[in-house]
Amino acid sequence: MWNNGLLNTRLFAGKVPFHPCASDYRVGLLRDMNRREFIEYLLAGTAAAVLPGGADCRAAIDSPVSINNQINGASYPRRFAYAISGDLSNKLGERSNQAELARFDAVILNIYARSDIRYSKKTWQDVVARIRALNPNILLGAYVIIEETKNDPNRNSNVDIDKYIKVQHENWWLYTGTGAIVQSYGDNCAINGSRYSTPDAAGLRWPQWLAKRDFDKFFNPALISGKGFDIWFVDNIRDKSLYRGDCDKDGYDDPPSGAKALSAYRGMNADYFTAMRALAPHLILMGNAPCDLGEYPMALDASLNEAIFGAAWSLGGHPPWGWWHDGSWTKAMEQYNTQFKNVHTDLVVFQAQGLPTDYQLFRFSLCSCLLNNGYFNYTDKSVGYVVPPWFDEYDYKLGMPISDPQTRAWSNGVWRRDFQYGTSLVNPTTSAQIVTIEAGYHRIIGSQDPTTNNGVSATGAITIPSRDGIILRRD
């Protein structure tokens, strides 16, 4: 049974909740429950334990076992869309955007918390239902963030006005030692969600209040008559805060790497995870984690490695390649591979950012991702987190891997992983490499880069340029 010390089982009145990747799924108990009993079992001891009588419990949620089985059974490449841009959110009601998103295997959406907001005259429930109708097997998640909120009292410009009102009323902002609110970016300001902060009248601090608020806005199964979200996605789960402030309120700034700030920041995240687990243990808890998650071992089910390639700050570097842009492929892969050891599922996303016509960067990133069991996202950096571009390689199903995640190069510095219907090769070195491919492989056929994907036989010697990769189909 999953238990990393974060879950307070006293909330469940003697009923220990399931976890999607627990070794003990208690399948027999599940089989004996109807849908309403299952949901109420999951929510036992929370404020939302009893669903409204009109809730459609026949299709409210999948069992956690089936969600994890869906992840494990997903064919490769596993295609992920990180679609959180406000520009896209405003247009989620458009059928064209819904159809494009439905092509992916898993999608994270930025849904507005205010129930009065519409998406081309549609509710977010309408959007979710439409995407699921187009792709019944898709995994859908909703985006939330813990560490900051918009410091703006204008309801017209602040879609999270309820968060602002609560933080302002409880004085939960993170202040400097001189009493100034710590700004994160733009109008957003950092929050002191640590145990140094003062609880509200109900005894809740920011993490517990926010988790309940997020549940009530997005994740309660009673909010939608069909199947809602599978993934509770939390942005910016770092090993330390980016913001310097007076977390213990003693009049002095605490450096982010200091013991007090580390304890305060990590404790805030852990408290939120605990509250989330109590409210929705049937969901996948996923974090955007620019670290290997060693400070949060097994606290999350899934993770996103944002811009591991392609951005100016990417761990793996970005083109045009040169000593000041190179980054470290080895360190990027170490972070990616280590996250699998620190989360409960294979929903570990390898994300790259680049232009949609940079097919070499796309292949280099995708084939690096395929060395392990993760999902892949390539974001068009010129437009941000809207519907991601689609590539020829996405249309070729490799099937399931027939070799384990790779830990060493295969030939001449080139890495390889074999699948049922093809193979993936990546050259992370700084020079072109020639490798020999056995009989039975062809290049895939594609229209975007027909020089590379021309359908010809790959048997014999092939050259893979520096920082490039290729997908070959098995005959």
LINWOPE-V80743 format. One record per pair of residues at least 24 apart in sequence whose ideal C-beta (glycine too) atoms are under 10 Angstrom apart, sorted by the first residue. I is the first residue (numbers start at 1). J is the second residue. If there is no record, write none. Layout:
i & j
I & J
I & J
This chain:
i & j
1 & 25
1 & 26
2 & 64
2 & 277
2 & 281
2 & 298
2 & 301
2 & 344
3 & 298
4 & 270
4 & 273
4 & 274
4 & 277
4 & 296
4 & 297
4 & 298
4 & 299
4 & 300
4 & 344
5 & 270
5 & 274
5 & 297
5 & 298
5 & 299
6 & 269
6 & 270
6 & 271
6 & 272
6 & 273
6 & 274
6 & 275
6 & 276
6 & 277
6 & 278
6 & 296
6 & 298
6 & 299
7 & 273
7 & 274
7 & 276
7 & 277
7 & 278
7 & 281
7 & 299
8 & 45
8 & 274
8 & 275
8 & 277
8 & 278
9 & 45
9 & 277
9 & 278
10 & 45
10 & 278
11 & 44
11 & 45
11 & 46
11 & 274
11 & 275
11 & 277
11 & 278
11 & 279
12 & 41
12 & 42
12 & 43
12 & 44
12 & 45
12 & 46
12 & 49
12 & 277
12 & 278
12 & 281
13 & 44
13 & 45
13 & 49
14 & 44
14 & 45
15 & 40
15 & 41
15 & 42
15 & 44
15 & 45
16 & 44
16 & 281
17 & 41
17 & 42
17 & 43
17 & 44
17 & 45
17 & 64
17 & 277
17 & 278
17 & 280
17 & 281
17 & 282
18 & 42
18 & 63
18 & 64
18 & 65
18 & 281
18 & 282
19 & 64
19 & 68
19 & 277
19 & 281
19 & 282
19 & 285
19 & 298
19 & 301
19 & 344
20 & 62
20 & 63
20 & 64
20 & 65
20 & 66
20 & 67
20 & 68
20 & 69
20 & 70
20 & 71
20 & 230
20 & 281
20 & 282
20 & 283
20 & 284
20 & 285
20 & 301
20 & 302
20 & 344
20 & 345
20 & 347
21 & 64
21 & 65
21 & 67
21 & 68
21 & 71
21 & 72
21 & 284
21 & 298
21 & 301
21 & 302
21 & 343
21 & 344
21 & 345
21 & 346
21 & 347
22 & 64
22 & 65
22 & 68
22 & 281
22 & 344
25 & 63
25 & 64
25 & 65
25 & 68
25 & 69
26 & 65
27 & 63
27 & 65
30 & 63
30 & 64
30 & 65
30 & 66
31 & 63
33 & 63
34 & 58
35 & 59
35 & 60
35 & 61
35 & 63
35 & 221
36 & 60
36 & 221
38 & 63
38 & 64
38 & 282
39 & 220
39 & 221
39 & 222
39 & 282
41 & 281
41 & 282
42 & 221
42 & 278
42 & 279
42 & 280
42 & 281
42 & 282
42 & 283
43 & 215
43 & 220
43 & 221
43 & 222
43 & 278
43 & 279
43 & 280
43 & 281
43 & 282
44 & 278
44 & 281
45 & 278
45 & 279
46 & 212
46 & 215
46 & 220
46 & 275
46 & 278
46 & 279
46 & 280
46 & 281
47 & 212
47 & 215
47 & 216
47 & 220
47 & 278
47 & 279
48 & 212
48 & 215
48 & 216
48 & 219
48 & 220
48 & 221
48 & 222
48 & 279
48 & 280
49 & 279
50 & 222
51 & 220
51 & 221
51 & 222
52 & 220
52 & 222
52 & 223
53 & 222
54 & 222
54 & 225
55 & 220
55 & 221
55 & 222
55 & 223
55 & 224
55 & 225
56 & 221
56 & 222
56 & 224
56 & 225
56 & 226
56 & 227
57 & 221
57 & 222
58 & 225
58 & 226
59 & 132
59 & 221
59 & 224
59 & 225
59 & 226
59 & 227
59 & 228
60 & 220
60 & 221
60 & 222
60 & 223
60 & 224
60 & 225
60 & 226
60 & 227
60 & 228
60 & 282
61 & 219
61 & 221
61 & 224
61 & 227
61 & 228
61 & 229
61 & 230
61 & 280
61 & 282
61 & 283
62 & 139
62 & 227
62 & 230
62 & 282
62 & 283
63 & 282
64 & 230
64 & 281
64 & 282
64 & 283
64 & 284
64 & 301
66 & 230
67 & 139
67 & 230
67 & 231
67 & 282
67 & 283
67 & 284
67 & 301
67 & 345
67 & 347
68 & 284
68 & 301
68 & 344
68 & 345
68 & 346
68 & 347
70 & 105
70 & 106
70 & 137
70 & 138
70 & 139
70 & 230
70 & 345
70 & 347
71 & 105
71 & 106
71 & 139
71 & 230
71 & 284
71 & 301
71 & 302
71 & 344
71 & 345
71 & 346
71 & 347
71 & 348
71 & 373
71 & 375
72 & 345
72 & 346
72 & 347
72 & 373
72 & 400
73 & 137
73 & 400
74 & 105
74 & 106
74 & 137
74 & 139
74 & 346
74 & 347
74 & 373
74 & 375
74 & 400
75 & 105
75 & 397
75 & 398
75 & 399
75 & 400
75 & 419
75 & 420
75 & 421
76 & 105
76 & 366
76 & 369
76 & 370
76 & 373
76 & 374
76 & 375
76 & 376
76 & 396
76 & 397
76 & 398
76 & 399
76 & 400
76 & 401
76 & 417
76 & 419
76 & 420
76 & 421
76 & 422
76 & 424
76 & 471
77 & 105
77 & 366
77 & 367
77 & 369
77 & 370
77 & 374
77 & 375
77 & 376
77 & 391
77 & 393
77 & 394
77 & 395
77 & 396
77 & 397
77 & 398
77 & 419
77 & 424
77 & 471
78 & 104
78 & 105
78 & 106
78 & 346
78 & 347
78 & 348
78 & 349
78 & 350
78 & 369
78 & 370
78 & 373
78 & 374
78 & 375
78 & 376
78 & 377
78 & 398
79 & 103
79 & 104
79 & 105
79 & 106
79 & 107
79 & 366
79 & 375
79 & 376
79 & 377
79 & 378
79 & 388
79 & 390
79 & 391
79 & 393
79 & 394
80 & 104
80 & 105
80 & 106
80 & 107
80 & 108
80 & 139
80 & 304
80 & 347
80 & 348
80 & 349
80 & 350
80 & 351
80 & 369
80 & 374
80 & 375
80 & 376
80 & 377
80 & 378
80 & 388
81 & 105
81 & 106
81 & 107
81 & 108
81 & 109
81 & 138
81 & 140
81 & 349
81 & 375
81 & 377
81 & 378
81 & 379
81 & 385
81 & 386
81 & 387
81 & 388
82 & 106
82 & 107
82 & 108
82 & 109
82 & 110
82 & 141
82 & 143
82 & 233
82 & 288
82 & 304
82 & 306
82 & 349
82 & 351
82 & 377
82 & 378
82 & 379
82 & 384
82 & 385
82 & 386
82 & 388
83 & 107
83 & 108
83 & 109
83 & 110
83 & 143
83 & 377
83 & 379
83 & 384
83 & 385
83 & 386
83 & 387
83 & 388
84 & 108
84 & 109
84 & 110
84 & 111
84 & 141
84 & 142
84 & 143
84 & 145
84 & 233
84 & 235
84 & 288
84 & 384
84 & 385
84 & 386
85 & 110
85 & 379
85 & 383
85 & 384
85 & 385
85 & 386
85 & 387
86 & 110
86 & 112
86 & 159
86 & 384
86 & 385
86 & 386
87 & 383
87 & 384
87 & 385
87 & 386
88 & 119
88 & 383
88 & 384
88 & 385
88 & 386
88 & 387
89 & 117
89 & 119
89 & 124
89 & 127
89 & 143
89 & 159
89 & 385
89 & 386
90 & 117
90 & 118
90 & 119
90 & 120
91 & 119
91 & 120
91 & 386
91 & 387
92 & 118
92 & 119
92 & 120
92 & 122
92 & 124
92 & 126
92 & 127
92 & 128
92 & 130
92 & 131
93 & 118
93 & 119
93 & 120
93 & 121
93 & 122
93 & 123
93 & 124
93 & 126
93 & 127
93 & 130
94 & 119
94 & 120
94 & 122
94 & 127
95 & 120
95 & 122
95 & 130
95 & 134
96 & 387
97 & 127
97 & 131
97 & 386
97 & 387
98 & 122
98 & 126
98 & 127
98 & 128
98 & 129
98 & 130
98 & 131
98 & 132
98 & 133
98 & 134
98 & 135
98 & 387
99 & 130
99 & 131
99 & 134
99 & 135
99 & 387
100 & 131
100 & 134
100 & 386
100 & 387
100 & 388
100 & 389
100 & 390
101 & 127
101 & 130
101 & 131
101 & 134
101 & 135
101 & 138
101 & 140
101 & 386
101 & 387
101 & 388
102 & 130
102 & 131
102 & 132
102 & 133
102 & 134
102 & 135
102 & 136
102 & 137
102 & 138
102 & 140
103 & 134
103 & 135
103 & 138
103 & 387
103 & 388
103 & 390
103 & 394
103 & 395
104 & 131
104 & 135
104 & 138
104 & 139
104 & 140
104 & 375
104 & 377
104 & 387
104 & 388
104 & 390
104 & 394
105 & 135
105 & 137
105 & 138
105 & 139
105 & 347
105 & 375
105 & 376
105 & 394
106 & 137
106 & 138
106 & 139
106 & 140
106 & 141
106 & 230
106 & 231
106 & 284
106 & 286
106 & 302
106 & 347
106 & 349
106 & 375
106 & 377
107 & 131
107 & 135
107 & 138
107 & 139
107 & 140
107 & 141
107 & 230
107 & 231
107 & 377
107 & 387
107 & 388
108 & 139
108 & 140
108 & 141
108 & 142
108 & 143
108 & 229
108 & 231
108 & 233
108 & 235
108 & 286
108 & 288
108 & 304
108 & 349
108 & 377
108 & 385
109 & 140
109 & 141
109 & 142
109 & 143
109 & 218
109 & 229
109 & 231
109 & 233
110 & 142
110 & 143
110 & 144
110 & 145
110 & 159
110 & 233
110 & 235
110 & 385
111 & 140
111 & 141
111 & 142
111 & 143
111 & 144
111 & 159
111 & 217
111 & 218
111 & 229
112 & 159
112 & 160
112 & 217
112 & 218
113 & 142
113 & 144
113 & 159
113 & 160
113 & 161
113 & 162
113 & 163
113 & 213
113 & 214
113 & 216
113 & 217
113 & 218
114 & 155
114 & 158
114 & 159
114 & 160
114 & 161
114 & 162
114 & 217
115 & 217
115 & 223
116 & 155
117 & 159
123 & 223
123 & 224
124 & 217
124 & 218
124 & 223
124 & 224
124 & 228
124 & 229
125 & 223
125 & 224
125 & 225
125 & 226
125 & 228
126 & 224
128 & 223
128 & 224
128 & 226
128 & 227
128 & 228
128 & 229
129 & 224
129 & 225
129 & 226
129 & 227
129 & 228
132 & 226
132 & 227
132 & 228
133 & 226
136 & 227
138 & 230
139 & 229
139 & 230
139 & 231
139 & 284
139 & 286
139 & 302
139 & 347
139 & 375
140 & 227
140 & 228
140 & 229
140 & 230
140 & 231
140 & 233
141 & 218
141 & 219
141 & 229
141 & 230
141 & 231
141 & 232
141 & 233
141 & 234
141 & 283
141 & 284
141 & 285
141 & 286
141 & 302
141 & 347
142 & 214
142 & 217
142 & 218
142 & 219
142 & 228
142 & 229
142 & 230
142 & 231
142 & 232
142 & 233
142 & 283
143 & 214
143 & 218
143 & 231
143 & 232
143 & 233
143 & 234
143 & 235
143 & 286
143 & 288
143 & 385
144 & 210
144 & 211
144 & 213
144 & 214
144 & 215
144 & 217
144 & 218
144 & 219
144 & 232
144 & 233
144 & 234
144 & 235
144 & 272
144 & 276
145 & 184
145 & 188
145 & 191
145 & 210
145 & 214
145 & 233
145 & 234
145 & 235
145 & 236
145 & 237
145 & 288
146 & 191
146 & 193
146 & 206
146 & 207
146 & 210
146 & 211
146 & 214
146 & 234
146 & 235
146 & 236
146 & 237
146 & 265
146 & 268
146 & 269
146 & 271
146 & 272
146 & 273
146 & 287
147 & 174
147 & 184
147 & 188
147 & 190
147 & 191
147 & 192
147 & 193
147 & 206
147 & 234
147 & 235
147 & 236
147 & 237
147 & 238
147 & 241
147 & 242
147 & 243
147 & 265
147 & 268
147 & 269
147 & 272
148 & 173
148 & 174
148 & 182
148 & 183
148 & 184
148 & 185
148 & 186
148 & 188
148 & 189
148 & 190
148 & 191
148 & 193
148 & 235
148 & 236
148 & 242
148 & 243
149 & 173
149 & 184
149 & 187
149 & 188
149 & 189
149 & 190
149 & 191
149 & 206
149 & 210
150 & 184
150 & 186
150 & 187
150 & 188
150 & 189
151 & 181
151 & 183
151 & 184
151 & 186
151 & 187
151 & 188
151 & 189
151 & 190
151 & 191
152 & 186
152 & 187
152 & 188
152 & 189
154 & 187
157 & 187
158 & 187
160 & 188
160 & 213
160 & 217
162 & 213
162 & 217
163 & 191
163 & 206
163 & 209
163 & 210
163 & 213
163 & 214
164 & 189
166 & 200
166 & 204
166 & 206
166 & 209
166 & 210
166 & 213
167 & 191
167 & 192
167 & 193
167 & 206
167 & 209
167 & 210
169 & 200
170 & 197
170 & 198
170 & 199
170 & 200
170 & 201
170 & 204
170 & 205
170 & 206
170 & 209
171 & 197
171 & 198
172 & 197
172 & 198
172 & 200
172 & 205
172 & 206
172 & 209
172 & 210
173 & 197
173 & 245
174 & 241
174 & 243
174 & 244
174 & 245
174 & 246
174 & 247
174 & 249
174 & 254
174 & 264
174 & 265
175 & 245
175 & 246
175 & 247
175 & 249
175 & 251
175 & 253
176 & 243
176 & 244
176 & 245
176 & 246
176 & 251
176 & 252
176 & 253
177 & 244
177 & 245
177 & 246
177 & 249
177 & 250
177 & 251
177 & 252
177 & 253
177 & 254
178 & 246
178 & 251
178 & 252
178 & 253
179 & 246
179 & 251
180 & 245
180 & 246
181 & 245
182 & 241
182 & 242
182 & 243
182 & 244
182 & 245
182 & 246
182 & 247
182 & 253
183 & 243
184 & 236
184 & 241
184 & 242
184 & 243
185 & 242
189 & 243
190 & 241
190 & 242
190 & 243
190 & 244
190 & 245
190 & 247
190 & 265
191 & 243
191 & 245
191 & 268
192 & 243
192 & 245
192 & 246
192 & 247
192 & 248
192 & 249
192 & 264
192 & 265
192 & 268
193 & 247
193 & 264
193 & 265
193 & 267
193 & 268
193 & 269
193 & 271
193 & 272
194 & 241
194 & 247
194 & 248
194 & 249
194 & 260
194 & 261
194 & 263
194 & 264
194 & 265
194 & 266
194 & 267
194 & 268
194 & 271
195 & 247
195 & 248
195 & 263
195 & 264
195 & 267
195 & 268
195 & 271
196 & 246
196 & 247
196 & 248
196 & 249
196 & 250
196 & 254
196 & 260
196 & 263
196 & 264
196 & 267
196 & 268
197 & 247
197 & 248
197 & 249
197 & 264
197 & 268
198 & 249
204 & 271
204 & 275
205 & 267
205 & 268
205 & 271
205 & 272
205 & 275
206 & 268
206 & 271
206 & 272
207 & 267
207 & 268
207 & 269
207 & 270
207 & 271
207 & 272
207 & 273
207 & 274
207 & 275
207 & 276
208 & 271
208 & 272
208 & 274
208 & 275
208 & 276
208 & 278
208 & 279
209 & 272
209 & 275
210 & 234
210 & 268
210 & 271
210 & 272
210 & 275
210 & 276
211 & 271
211 & 272
211 & 273
211 & 274
211 & 275
211 & 276
211 & 277
211 & 278
211 & 279
211 & 280
212 & 275
212 & 276
212 & 278
212 & 279
214 & 272
214 & 275
214 & 276
214 & 279
214 & 280
215 & 275
215 & 276
215 & 278
215 & 279
215 & 280
215 & 283
216 & 279
218 & 280
219 & 276
219 & 279
219 & 280
219 & 282
219 & 283
220 & 279
220 & 280
221 & 280
221 & 282
221 & 283
228 & 283
229 & 280
229 & 283
229 & 284
230 & 282
230 & 283
230 & 284
230 & 286
230 & 347
231 & 283
231 & 284
231 & 285
231 & 286
231 & 301
231 & 302
231 & 347
232 & 273
232 & 276
232 & 277
232 & 279
232 & 280
232 & 282
232 & 283
232 & 284
232 & 285
232 & 286
232 & 287
232 & 300
232 & 301
232 & 302
233 & 283
233 & 284
233 & 285
233 & 286
233 & 287
233 & 288
233 & 302
233 & 304
234 & 269
234 & 272
234 & 273
234 & 276
234 & 285
234 & 286
234 & 287
234 & 288
234 & 289
234 & 300
234 & 304
235 & 286
235 & 287
235 & 288
235 & 289
235 & 304
235 & 306
236 & 269
236 & 287
236 & 288
236 & 289
236 & 290
236 & 306
237 & 266
237 & 269
237 & 272
237 & 273
237 & 285
237 & 286
237 & 287
237 & 288
237 & 289
237 & 290
237 & 291
237 & 293
237 & 295
237 & 296
237 & 299
237 & 300
237 & 303
237 & 304
238 & 265
238 & 266
238 & 269
238 & 287
238 & 288
238 & 289
238 & 290
238 & 291
238 & 295
238 & 296
239 & 265
239 & 266
239 & 289
239 & 290
239 & 291
239 & 292
239 & 293
239 & 294
239 & 295
239 & 296
240 & 265
240 & 266
240 & 291
240 & 295
241 & 265
241 & 266
241 & 268
241 & 269
242 & 290
262 & 295
265 & 295
266 & 295
266 & 296
266 & 299
269 & 295
269 & 296
269 & 299
269 & 300
270 & 295
270 & 296
270 & 299
273 & 299
273 & 300
274 & 299
284 & 343
284 & 344
284 & 345
284 & 347
285 & 343
285 & 344
285 & 345
286 & 343
286 & 345
286 & 347
286 & 348
286 & 349
287 & 339
287 & 343
288 & 349
288 & 351
289 & 335
289 & 339
289 & 342
289 & 343
289 & 348
289 & 349
290 & 315
290 & 335
291 & 335
291 & 338
291 & 339
291 & 342
292 & 331
292 & 334
292 & 335
292 & 336
292 & 337
292 & 338
292 & 339
292 & 341
292 & 342
293 & 335
293 & 338
293 & 339
293 & 340
293 & 341
293 & 342
293 & 343
293 & 348
294 & 335
294 & 338
294 & 339
294 & 341
294 & 342
295 & 342
296 & 342
296 & 343
297 & 341
297 & 342
297 & 343
298 & 341
298 & 342
298 & 343
298 & 344
299 & 342
299 & 343
299 & 344
300 & 339
300 & 342
300 & 343
300 & 344
300 & 345
300 & 347
300 & 348
301 & 343
301 & 344
301 & 345
301 & 347
302 & 339
302 & 343
302 & 344
302 & 345
302 & 346
302 & 347
302 & 348
302 & 349
302 & 374
302 & 375
303 & 335
303 & 336
303 & 339
303 & 340
303 & 342
303 & 343
303 & 345
303 & 347
303 & 348
303 & 349
303 & 374
304 & 339
304 & 347
304 & 348
304 & 349
304 & 350
304 & 351
304 & 374
304 & 375
304 & 377
305 & 332
305 & 335
305 & 336
305 & 339
305 & 348
305 & 349
305 & 350
305 & 351
305 & 352
305 & 369
305 & 374
305 & 377
306 & 349
306 & 351
306 & 352
306 & 353
306 & 377
306 & 379
306 & 385
307 & 351
307 & 352
307 & 353
307 & 354
307 & 377
307 & 379
307 & 381
308 & 332
308 & 333
308 & 335
308 & 336
308 & 349
308 & 350
308 & 351
308 & 352
308 & 353
308 & 365
308 & 368
308 & 369
308 & 377
309 & 350
309 & 351
309 & 352
309 & 353
309 & 354
309 & 361
309 & 362
309 & 364
309 & 365
309 & 368
309 & 369
309 & 378
309 & 467
310 & 351
310 & 352
310 & 353
310 & 354
310 & 355
310 & 358
310 & 361
310 & 362
310 & 364
310 & 365
310 & 378
310 & 379
310 & 381
311 & 351
311 & 352
311 & 353
311 & 354
311 & 379
311 & 381
312 & 353
312 & 381
314 & 351
314 & 352
314 & 353
314 & 354
316 & 350
316 & 352
316 & 364
316 & 365
316 & 368
316 & 428
316 & 467
317 & 467
318 & 352
318 & 353
318 & 354
318 & 361
318 & 381
319 & 354
319 & 355
319 & 358
319 & 360
319 & 361
319 & 364
319 & 467
321 & 361
321 & 430
321 & 466
321 & 467
323 & 430
326 & 430
326 & 467
328 & 428
329 & 364
329 & 368
329 & 415
329 & 426
329 & 427
329 & 428
329 & 429
329 & 430
329 & 467
330 & 428
332 & 365
332 & 368
332 & 428
333 & 368
333 & 369
333 & 371
333 & 372
333 & 406
333 & 407
333 & 415
333 & 426
333 & 428
336 & 368
336 & 369
336 & 371
336 & 372
336 & 374
337 & 371
337 & 372
337 & 374
337 & 405
337 & 406
337 & 407
339 & 372
339 & 374
340 & 372
340 & 373
340 & 374
340 & 405
345 & 373
346 & 372
346 & 373
346 & 374
346 & 375
346 & 405
347 & 373
347 & 374
347 & 375
348 & 372
348 & 373
348 & 374
348 & 375
349 & 374
349 & 375
349 & 376
349 & 377
350 & 374
350 & 375
350 & 376
350 & 377
350 & 378
351 & 375
351 & 376
351 & 377
351 & 378
351 & 379
351 & 388
352 & 376
352 & 377
352 & 378
352 & 379
352 & 381
353 & 377
353 & 378
353 & 379
353 & 380
353 & 381
353 & 382
353 & 384
353 & 385
354 & 378
354 & 379
354 & 380
354 & 381
354 & 382
354 & 389
355 & 380
355 & 381
355 & 382
355 & 389
356 & 380
356 & 381
356 & 382
356 & 383
356 & 388
356 & 389
356 & 390
356 & 391
356 & 448
357 & 389
357 & 448
357 & 449
359 & 391
359 & 392
359 & 393
359 & 446
359 & 448
359 & 449
359 & 451
359 & 452
359 & 453
359 & 468
360 & 449
360 & 452
360 & 465
360 & 466
360 & 467
360 & 468
360 & 469
361 & 467
361 & 468
361 & 469
362 & 389
362 & 391
362 & 392
362 & 393
362 & 394
362 & 448
362 & 449
362 & 468
362 & 469
363 & 391
363 & 393
363 & 424
363 & 425
363 & 426
363 & 427
363 & 449
363 & 452
363 & 453
363 & 464
363 & 465
363 & 467
363 & 468
363 & 469
363 & 470
363 & 471
364 & 426
364 & 427
364 & 428
364 & 464
364 & 465
364 & 466
364 & 467
364 & 468
364 & 469
364 & 470
365 & 426
365 & 467
365 & 469
366 & 391
366 & 393
366 & 394
366 & 424
366 & 426
366 & 469
366 & 470
366 & 471
367 & 393
367 & 414
367 & 415
367 & 416
367 & 417
367 & 423
367 & 424
367 & 425
367 & 426
367 & 427
367 & 428
367 & 464
367 & 468
367 & 469
367 & 470
367 & 471
368 & 415
368 & 424
368 & 426
368 & 428
368 & 467
368 & 469
369 & 424
369 & 426
369 & 469
370 & 398
370 & 401
370 & 405
370 & 406
370 & 415
370 & 416
370 & 417
370 & 419
370 & 423
370 & 424
370 & 425
370 & 426
370 & 469
370 & 471
371 & 401
371 & 403
371 & 405
371 & 406
371 & 407
371 & 415
371 & 416
371 & 417
371 & 424
371 & 426
371 & 428
371 & 469
372 & 401
372 & 404
372 & 405
372 & 406
372 & 407
372 & 417
373 & 400
373 & 401
373 & 404
373 & 405
373 & 417
374 & 405
389 & 448
390 & 448
391 & 446
391 & 448
391 & 449
391 & 453
392 & 444
392 & 445
392 & 446
392 & 447
392 & 448
392 & 449
392 & 450
392 & 452
392 & 453
392 & 471
393 & 424
393 & 444
393 & 446
393 & 448
393 & 449
393 & 452
393 & 453
393 & 469
393 & 470
393 & 471
395 & 444
395 & 445
395 & 446
396 & 421
396 & 422
396 & 444
396 & 445
396 & 446
396 & 453
396 & 471
396 & 472
396 & 473
397 & 421
397 & 422
397 & 473
398 & 422
398 & 423
398 & 424
398 & 471
398 & 472
398 & 473
398 & 474
399 & 474
402 & 474
409 & 433
410 & 435
411 & 435
411 & 436
411 & 437
412 & 436
412 & 464
413 & 464
413 & 466
414 & 462
414 & 464
414 & 468
414 & 469
414 & 470
415 & 469
416 & 469
416 & 472
418 & 472
418 & 474
419 & 471
419 & 472
419 & 473
419 & 474
420 & 474
421 & 472
421 & 473
421 & 474
421 & 475
422 & 458
422 & 471
422 & 472
422 & 473
422 & 474
422 & 475
423 & 458
423 & 470
423 & 471
423 & 472
423 & 473
423 & 474
424 & 469
424 & 470
424 & 471
424 & 472
425 & 458
425 & 462
425 & 464
425 & 468
425 & 469
425 & 470
425 & 471
425 & 472
426 & 464
426 & 467
426 & 468
426 & 469
426 & 470
427 & 463
427 & 464
427 & 465
427 & 466
427 & 467
427 & 468
427 & 469
427 & 470
428 & 466
428 & 467
428 & 468
428 & 469
429 & 464
429 & 465
429 & 466
429 & 467
430 & 466
430 & 467
431 & 465
431 & 466
431 & 467
432 & 463
432 & 464
432 & 465
432 & 466
432 & 467
432 & 468
433 & 462
433 & 463
433 & 464
433 & 465
433 & 466
433 & 468
434 & 461
434 & 462
434 & 463
434 & 464
435 & 460
435 & 461
435 & 462
435 & 463
435 & 464
436 & 460
436 & 461
436 & 462
437 & 461
437 & 462
437 & 470
437 & 472
439 & 475
440 & 472
440 & 473
440 & 474
440 & 475
441 & 472
441 & 473
441 & 474
441 & 475
442 & 472
442 & 473
442 & 474
442 & 475
443 & 470
443 & 471
443 & 472
443 & 473
444 & 470
444 & 471
444 & 472
444 & 473
445 & 473
446 & 471
